[in-house]
């Protein structure tokens, strides 16, 4: 079983109600898949379009929640841990 840690900015996004309800539901489904089968489970579901990132996000991965919203996360394999860095509209600028 995989563990998921969320960056504090993720919690702020959700508590400020900036995230649409359908994205919250899709994110919960994403978390369920990750906890059960890890990042490999995401890669087997084509709708998430899970992919490695490059440039400033080297070492991170991105999963699509819909056409606009993405989950950016990092896999820490030795701890069986996924760290969610951001849930945001399609914007890869680091803040």
C-alpha positions in Angstrom: 0.0 0.0 0.0 1.3 3.4 -1.0 1.2 6.5 1.2 0.3 10.0 -0.1 1.7 13.3 1.4 0.1 16.5 0.2 2.1 19.8 0.2 0.4 22.4 2.4 -0.4 24.5 -0.8 -2.7 21.7 -1.9 -4.7 21.9 1.3 -4.9 25.7 0.8 -6.2 25.3 -2.7 -9.0 23.0 -1.5 -9.9 25.0 1.6 -10.2 28.2 -0.4 -12.7 26.5 -2.7 -10.8 27.4 -5.8 -11.0 23.9 -7.1 -14.3 22.8 -8.8 -16.2 19.9 -7.3 -15.7 17.6 -10.2 -11.9 18.1 -9.9 -12.1 17.2 -6.2 -13.9 14.0 -7.0 -11.4 13.1 -9.7 -8.5 13.9 -7.4 -10.0 11.6 -4.7 -10.3 8.8 -7.4 -6.6 9.5 -8.3 -5.6 9.1 -4.7 -7.5 5.8 -4.4 -5.7 4.4 -7.4 -2.3 5.6 -6.1 -2.8 4.1 -2.6 -3.8 0.7 -4.1 -1.4 0.3 -7.0 1.0 3.2 -6.9 2.1 5.2 -9.9 2.0 2.1 -12.1 -1.7 2.0 -11.7 -2.0 5.6 -13.1 0.0 4.7 -16.1 -2.4 1.9 -17.0 -5.3 4.3 -17.1 -4.9 6.3 -20.3 -7.3 9.1 -19.1 -4.8 10.3 -16.6 -2.1 10.7 -19.2 0.6 10.3 -16.5 4.0 11.5 -17.7 7.4 12.5 -16.5 8.2 16.2 -16.4 11.4 18.0 -17.5 13.0 21.3 -17.0 12.3 22.9 -13.6 10.1 20.0 -12.7 12.8 17.3 -13.4 12.1 14.3 -11.2 8.3 15.0 -10.9 5.4 13.5 -12.7 2.1 14.9 -13.9 -1.4 13.3 -14.1 -4.3 14.9 -15.9 -7.5 15.3 -13.9 -9.3 16.9 -16.9 -8.3 19.1 -19.9 -7.1 21.9 -17.6 -6.3 20.5 -14.2 -3.2 18.5 -13.3 -1.7 16.8 -10.3 2.1 17.3 -10.0 3.7 14.7 -7.8 7.0 13.1 -6.9 7.6 9.4 -6.2 9.8 8.5 -3.3 10.3 4.8 -4.1 12.3 3.7 -1.0 9.5 4.9 1.3 6.6 3.8 -1.0 5.5 7.4 -0.9 3.9 9.8 -3.3 4.3 13.5 -2.5 1.7 15.7 -4.2 3.2 19.0 -4.9 0.3 20.8 -6.6 -3.2 20.4 -7.9 -3.6 23.3 -10.3 -4.8 24.4 -13.7 -2.3 23.6 -16.5 0.5 25.8 -15.3 3.9 24.4 -14.7 5.6 27.5 -13.3 7.3 26.8 -10.0 6.2 29.1 -7.2 
